[in-house]
Amino acid sequence: MQPTVFLITPPFTQLNTPYPATAYLKGFLNTRQIAAKQADLGIEVILALFSKQGLNQLFEQIGALNNVYSENAQRIIALQNHYIHSIDAVILFLQGRNPTLSHLICQDGFLPEAARFAQVNDLDWAFGSMGTQDKAKHLATLYLEDLSDLIKECIDPHFGFSRYAERLGRSANEFDELYAALKQEHTYIDKLLIIILERRMADIRPDLVAISVPFPGNLYAAFRCGQWIKQHYPGVKIAMGG
């Protein structure tokens, strides 16, 4: 019986240009009649986090901590209902699945605004009358970056859209700090990752998990994935490259 290979890219690489290694490897293995499945867990975590349900859970988690936050974080928390009710539409727009939303996004008041919008100068001059799509993408990006700032301040200081715990990965000439981080309890982002990984592993039941680690920004999450798999699927082989 042929083995099943599960190829994963852990969080996070560039979201607008998904890293192609696992997709190419899946195609190659399929030409050799080797069953292979592929997943970009970074994209899956982002879509779980930046959704109506995901933001509901995020704001509940922040509220339960009862910490003192910056003025910017307090503003975002005060506008949480606006974020929760607009997030699904914004993500669909950024995925190219609802391009007509650009006109609404460019209107004042459609998106909640926090500190990142202070950088906005004269966008009509910058993008021109024909640049509605580009202007809307820029505004939607600022909106998500405001939420990213909130996550980094209140929930997980390692968070970033194209990297996760990159500083730990860059210091990998010695692994003491990374090893210490892996011994800590799961962060909020770790928990989202593990929920998705657990579901995928149960569906696929692979014999080999191959983890692509092209950048320091997804080394920590790669080890988190490997750690969980070894604990719950000790018979599964794990490979890492990148």
N, C-alpha and C positions, 0 to 999 in steps of 0.2 A: 504494500500500500504506500502510495506516494505521500511524503510529508506535506503539511500545510505551513506556509511561511506567512507571517504577519509583519509587514513593513510599516514602520511608523516614523513620523517626524514629530518630535515633542515640542512643546511651546518654548520660545516663539521664534519664527523667522518672519520675513516680510510678508504681510498679509495680502498686499496687492500683487505680489509676484511669488506665488507658492513655490517652495523649493522642489525641483523636479526629480530628485534622486530616487525616491521610493516609487514614483510612478514609472520611471524608466526600468527600474529593477523588476517591478511587477510584470511589465510587458515582456522583458527578457525571460523571466522564469516561466511565464505562460507559454512561450515558444518551445520550452523544454518540457512541456506537460507537467510542470510542477505547480500545484495549487498555491496561489498567492493572493493575499488581500493587502490593501494599502490604505493608510489613513494619515491625514495631517491633523494631529491632535491639537496643534496650536489654533488652527481655524475653528475646530470644534469647540474648544474652550472659549474662544472669543465670542462665538455665536451663542453659546450658553450663557455667558456673562452679560453680553449686551443684547438682552431681550427683555420683554416686559416682565416675565417671571424672574429672570436673573437679577434685574435691578430691584424688583420688590424684595428679593432675598438679601441683596447687598445693603439696601437702606435699613432693613430690619436688623441686620448684623451690626451695622454702624450704630444704630439707635440703642442696641442692647449693651454696647460697650460703655456708654455714659462718660466718654472722654471729653476733654476740652479741645476744640479744634480751631484752626485758623479762621479768619473772617471769610476767606474764599470757600473753604469747606462748609462752613455754616450756611453760606448763600446757596450752595448746591443742594445741601440737605433741605433747606427751606423750599427749594424748587423741585423737590423729588417727584411730586405728582406730574409735573410738566415733563420731566425726563422719562418717567415710566410710560406715559401715554404717547410719547413721540418716538421712542427708541426703535420700535419695530419698523416703522415707516422709514426712518433714516437708514437703517441697515439695509432694507430692501433697495433703497435708492443707491447706496454705495455699491451694492452688488450688481447694479445695472438692471434690476428687475422692476423698477418704477421710475423711469427717467423723467416723467412729467411732474414729479414732486419738486423738481428743481425750482420752479416758479414760486411755490409756497415757501421753500426753505429760504429763498432770497428775500422774502417779505419780513419786515420787522415784526418780532413777536412770535414767529412760528417756533423758533428754537429758544430754549432757555439759555441764558448767557451768564458766564462767570469770567474768571480772570483772563482766560485765553483770548476772549473777544476784545480785550483792551488793546491787542495788537492790530486790530482792524483799523485801517485808515480809509482811504477813498477806494473802495472795491470797484465801484462803477468805472473809475478811471483805470484801475489795474486790469480789469477783465473786459471792459468794453461792453457795448450793447449786445454783442453777439456771444458773450461768454457766460451765459446763464448757467450752463452745466458745470463749467469749471468753478465759477463763483460759489455755486451750491456745494460742490465737493469740498471746497476750501472751508466753508462755514460748517459743514457737517464734520469735517476733521477737527476743527476747533472745539466743537461740541463734545466729540469723543475724547479729546485731550483733556478737557475740563473733568470729565468723569475719570480719566486715568489719573489725574492729579489727586482726585478724591480717594481713589483706591490706594495710591501710594502713601498718602498721608494717614489714612484711617485704618486700612486693612492689611496691606502687604507692601512694604517698601521696596521689594524686589521687582514689582510689576513694571512692564513696559510693553508697548505694542509689538515691537520687533525683537524683543529680548526679554529674558526672565532670569533674574539673579546673575546678570552678565559679569558683575564684579567678582563673584565667586569663581566663575569659569576662567576669567582672565588671570586669576592668581594660582592657576593649576600647576605651577612649577613645584608647589607643595600642596597637598590635599587636606591639610589639617582643618582649615576653615570650612571647606566644602563638606568634609566628613562630619564636622560638628553640626552644620546646618541640616544635614540629612538625618541626624539623630534627634532633631527637634520634632515637635508635633507638626502635623501638616498645616500649612498656611491655608488661607481661604482659597487661593488659586490652586494649590495642591489638591484640595478636596474636590474641586470641580474637575480637575484632570483625572483623578482616580475614579470618580463616578463614571466618566466616559470610558476610561480604560477598562474598568471592570465589566461594563456592558459589552464592549468590543471583544474582550477575551472570552466571555461566556458564549457569545454568538459564534466566534470563529474557531475556538479550541485549537490554537496552532501548536505545532511541534517546535517551531523556531520563531522567535521574535527578533527581528533585525531593526535596530534603532539607528536612524541617521542623525549625526551630530555635526553639522557643518560649521557651526559658530559657537563661541563661548556662551552666547545668550540662550542656548538651549541645552547646555551640558548638565546643569543642575536638574532640570526636568527629566532629562534622559535617565539620570541616576535614580530619580524618584520613581520613574516607570519600572526600571529594572529591579529596584528594591521591592516594590509591591508585587511584581510578578514572581520573584524568588520566594516571597513569603506565602503567596497563595497558589502558585503553580510551580512547585519546586522541580518538577520533571521537565519543564519547558526550557529548551536551550535559548540563550540570549547572545546576540552578536551586536557589536557597535562599530560604526565607521562613519567617515565624513571628512 
